[in-house]
Structures are given as C-alpha cells and as structure tokens.
Amino acid sequence: MLEADKLFTGSIPENYDRYMVPLIFAPFAVDLAQKAASLSPGAVLEIAAGTGVVTRALAPKLSSDARCIITDLNQSMLDYAASQQGFDDRLEWRQADALKLPFENAAFDLVCCQFGAMFFPNRISGYREAKRVLKPGGRFLFNVWDRIEENVFADDVTNALATIFPDDPPCFLARTPHGYHDTALIRAELEEAGFSHVVIETRAEQSRASSPRIPALAYCQGTVLRSEIEARALGKLDVATDYAASAIAARHGDSEVAAKIQAHVIAAA
Ligand SMILES: C[S@@+](CC[C@H](N)C(=O)[O-])C[C@H]1O[C@@H](n2cnc3c(N)ncnc32)[C@H](O)[C@@H]1O
C-alpha cells in the first residue's frame, strides 16, 4: 500500500457514498450488520467506518441501551457519515487510527470493520489493537475483498485504464482494496495478533447499476484512483471515466449492468 492510498479526502467522500456504496459496499454492510447484531453486543467499536454504510445498517438492530463508537482515520469521511445519520444518542463519532486506538483495554464486546484492513500499514498491529480493546470473549468481525479477478467491474476499470496509461497503469484497486485476499495469510496474521478462533467465509454478491457509466464513475471518481488518474493526466479525469464506461459497456451491455463481487468475511475471537 502507498501512503496516498489512505487519503479519502476532497470530493472522494461524497462521490464514494453516492456511487461506490450502493454499487459494492451496501450488500456486504447488510451482511456484516446482521452478523454483528446476532451477537447482541452492548458496547461496539466500528473502525474505518468511512461514510457510515455499516453504521446505518447496524444502528437500528442494536438494543436501546447499546453504545457504539464509530471511528475512521479521515475526519472528512466521518463527517459525511455523521451527516447521513439521524440523531441517535447511542452513537459517538471519533477520528481514530486503527493502529492506535484511543480506547482502554477490554472496553468493547464487538469490534467491526468493513473493508478497512487492507488500508492498515501493518495488519498485525491493527489486529493487536482490536484484540486489546475487546473484552475477553469479544468478537472481531471484518471483511476484505477477494482478488480483483473475482470483482468484475474493478477488474474492467483497471484493465481499461492500463490501455490509456500503458507505461504507468494506475494500480490502486489491485494494489490495495484487492491486495489482501490470501485467507491463509489473514488467519496467520490474526493468530499472531492473539486471536485463537478464526472463521472465514467467502461470500459472493452481485454489483448492479443502471448504466455502465455508474461503475466507471464510482471507481474513477469515488476512490483514490481519482488521484492516480489526475496525477497522470491533469484535466483528463472525465476522458478516462468515459473510456472505462465504454469498456464496461462493451463487455456488459449499454443499459443496466450487473457483475460478480466477492469478499472474505472473518469472525475472530
Ligand atoms: C474502502 S473504505 C471502507 C469504508 C466503510 N467501512 C465502507 O464500508 O464503506 C476504507 C476506509 O478506511 C479508512 N482508513 C484508512 N486507513 C485507516 C486507518 N489506519 N485507520 C482507520 N481507518 C482507516 C479510510 O479513511 C476509509 O474510510
């Protein structure tokens, strides 16, 4: 992962929430929220919460006396998340780095994290922090994307951009969001961080959009790929987005499009 890969700033939070969240994050948020709620946790910590798709799915399922602290490294993502959530005095928003959690030991029944672990510069340190703030017997519930070839639109966009920039293809998607999918490695890193019971489920969903332009916009303008495109061709973001849209249309058709997305969902204790 490059240092710049964790900068979800500028116009990214709004575009991320408008395009990326419904395209690929929402179905997995429903799944994670269901799994989290089935544990009936009293004290929950969410890390790398982004624009709050898991928070919005989970909050209605928590008991009236539950408490949930929602954190992210980037204040702008957290601000956007808070702005989308109605008032709820069970929820508290706090900027926090997953590798240096500002919480006491054994404070939470559940730590959850949707598609954040790939951004930790040191996964074992991040997992140790999750383990430290969990009460004995508490659960760490998180998910990570599977390899890019199992996530069709991400792969299509990456291949299209490699055609436009053959000498220096923007590789953010393959490098970071889809760069941590080896389940043996995930299990080994969790065990090194002190978790002894690890269950990994590989889960496929469908990514759907009303036109091929939506996934092109989502990936090219709602992720850090945007900064990579602008660094290579200032003022050509729309040209690159159009090219990615035509590549998706060529493969999936001109109207509604749908394709596979796949992730690993992990429960550790
Ligand atoms: C792909 S987004 C996922 C956001 C959200 N969980 C979702 O499902 O939409 C990754 C998030 O990780 C956050 N992030 C990156 N590095 C982080 C770190 N070291 N600690 C906490 N959050 C981090 C980013 O700000 C971003 O919001």
The ligand as an SDF file (V2000), in Angstrom:
LIG
                    3D

 27 29  0  0  0  0  0  0  0  0999 V2000
  -12.8630    1.2690    1.4610 C   0  0  0  0  0  0  0  0  0  0  0  0
  -13.2010    2.3930    2.7420 S   0  0  0  0  0  0  0  0  0  0  0  0
  -14.3950    1.4850    3.6910 C   0  0  0  0  0  0  0  0  0  0  0  0
  -15.2980    2.4040    4.4350 C   0  0  0  0  0  0  0  0  0  0  0  0
  -16.5560    1.7960    5.0410 C   0  0  0  0  0  0  0  0  0  0  0  0
  -16.2320    0.8370    6.0810 N   0  0  0  0  0  0  0  0  0  0  0  0
  -17.4530    1.1970    3.9880 C   0  0  0  0  0  0  0  0  0  0  0  0
  -17.7540    0.0020    4.0720 O   0  0  0  0  0  0  0  0  0  0  0  0
  -17.8900    1.9230    3.0850 O   0  0  0  0  0  0  0  0  0  0  0  0
  -11.7510    2.3200    3.7180 C   0  0  0  0  0  0  0  0  0  0  0  0
  -11.7670    3.2940    4.8980 C   0  0  0  0  0  0  0  0  0  0  0  0
  -10.5960    3.0400    5.6990 O   0  0  0  0  0  0  0  0  0  0  0  0
  -10.2140    4.2700    6.2640 C   0  0  0  0  0  0  0  0  0  0  0  0
   -8.8340    4.1020    6.7520 N   0  0  0  0  0  0  0  0  0  0  0  0
   -7.7060    4.0160    6.0270 C   0  0  0  0  0  0  0  0  0  0  0  0
   -6.6500    3.8110    6.8310 N   0  0  0  0  0  0  0  0  0  0  0  0
   -7.1360    3.7500    8.1070 C   0  0  0  0  0  0  0  0  0  0  0  0
   -6.5400    3.5810    9.3940 C   0  0  0  0  0  0  0  0  0  0  0  0
   -5.2260    3.4060    9.5420 N   0  0  0  0  0  0  0  0  0  0  0  0
   -7.3400    3.6060   10.4800 N   0  0  0  0  0  0  0  0  0  0  0  0
   -8.6750    3.7800   10.3500 C   0  0  0  0  0  0  0  0  0  0  0  0
   -9.2990    3.9700    9.1650 N   0  0  0  0  0  0  0  0  0  0  0  0
   -8.5390    3.9380    8.0570 C   0  0  0  0  0  0  0  0  0  0  0  0
  -10.4000    5.2680    5.1340 C   0  0  0  0  0  0  0  0  0  0  0  0
  -10.4770    6.5910    5.5900 O   0  0  0  0  0  0  0  0  0  0  0  0
  -11.7180    4.7680    4.5240 C   0  0  0  0  0  0  0  0  0  0  0  0
  -12.8110    5.4350    5.0840 O   0  0  0  0  0  0  0  0  0  0  0  0
  1  2  1  0
  2  3  1  0
  2 10  1  0
  3  4  1  0
  4  5  1  0
  5  6  1  0
  5  7  1  0
  7  8  2  0
  7  9  1  0
 10 11  1  0
 11 12  1  0
 11 26  1  0
 12 13  1  0
 13 14  1  0
 13 24  1  0
 14 15  1  0
 14 23  1  0
 15 16  2  0
 16 17  1  0
 17 18  1  0
 17 23  2  0
 18 19  1  0
 18 20  2  0
 20 21  1  0
 21 22  2  0
 22 23  1  0
 24 25  1  0
 24 26  1  0
 26 27  1  0
M  CHG  2   2   1   9  -1
M  END
$$$$
